[in-house]
């Protein structure tokens, strides 16, 4: 299959063609070169890396009703909030089925990986592992220990099967807990992520002193706070739709200006479908509405490039021959490719180039 139009990846956007053989990129080149002559089964569109949903709580997908209204603390607080009551009252089978359904939804939309902040200790991570089998989604499990104070044995057991730890807001944990978990993650070679400045502003030293690998939200962070985050070289994952439900938005314009590596996630599955395409479109429109627009190339990188860098797989964000990545083909006009992908992918079919398929993707 030959796709002519544009390539949008870690190197930015450029006119070009991509030749696929057996689902892999065999050749990438400029339009109008001899390499494209005589080819059949041409498709016009944009070739992009498969996106990553960099922050999601898949266990919440077990919810089948509109969550109660009110402050987010009353909804997601542990142990008395709606979310944790829901998790306790649901069976393992119900949660596993709900997570699998959400993962399959992401797979249909071309998402290749999801970073799940998995509650419920080791058992929660085991549920995610079972739910993700056969979905085609790489489920990155950031577990959360149950005991407070942290039980070292529980933490070791959790880190043995998880990809790291993802804690709630820094202000919800003691300094001792933060340091214990951060140190254990580093010793195990695993990732440490932390929610910060979501509902209220938290001083940057509170969450930066423990040297997290990833911060989530920063919806209440000031420009000075963001400058501190940039100086500490910590990536940030933002979830604009989830934040908007509670009357706030991350300052994406300032994050872009400062050069902070930004990733995109869909947050609680009980609030929104885990569609990275809806998240991209909303992020673009919300920043325009606020009068502080983030650029389409910046937002595209948040879904297609920065998450792969954070996962240590930069080749997955490049469209080039010889990589193991399986890019997506988006049937959109190739002019202004980043804008097209960010704002219009929800309206168009997406397909992976599949082995043995030479026809236009359906």
C-alpha angles and dihedrals in degrees: 000000000000121000116196124189122058143344120218116187144114089315092056129245125325139158112257150110134261123205116205125201120183090346095305131106106259100169140007123191150142122286115258096031122128090252090078097050117113096008119142134206094044120184124194114219148080126299115212138168115264108266130240127222096219100190128028139141100214096179088070089067087085087078112103098177136062108276116243118270124244139077115344090237090066092050103045102024116126125260104000103036126106093253097056093042087054092051092049093049095048123084122239089248092054092049094045091051092047093049092048091050090052092047091050089051089055091047091054089054093052098254109154102191140016128198106216121196092212117200127196099066123253092340089058092054091048089053091053092049090052093045094050098052111118095003096108090233120121101226110205106200119209102182130200124220116234102211125084118222086040113257107224092212093051090048092051091048092049094048090050091070104020128079089230143306128292114193131192121250117325089238090059092059133061121245088248092055093048093051095043092052095042092050093047092051092051092047090051094044090242132132126264119205130178138190111231140178093357105135098011135011115271123195109258092232088063093064102022097053091073092052101233120198091221138015123206128216109342085186091149097040118123125227089258090051090052090050088056090050090051091049089052089050094229118153118230129213116207131198107194099177094051092046091049091059087066098042102262141099135195114249096248093166091061092043089054093046092050093047096240112168102245127195127189129230139168098223121199113027090210090066103043143007108263093249114144089192092060089047092053094049093047093048091053095047094042094054091048090050090051091053092241103094122194113214122255093236090054092051093045089055089052090063104029109029119018095054091056090050090051090050090052094247105110092158089067088066094055128082104216139124118270100032123118092229120117107214127201128246113220115194098220133120107280095222111107089003098187092054091048094050095044098047108026112031091098088067097051139062119256124203139179116228102251130207112264094012118118100162129095109283114256 
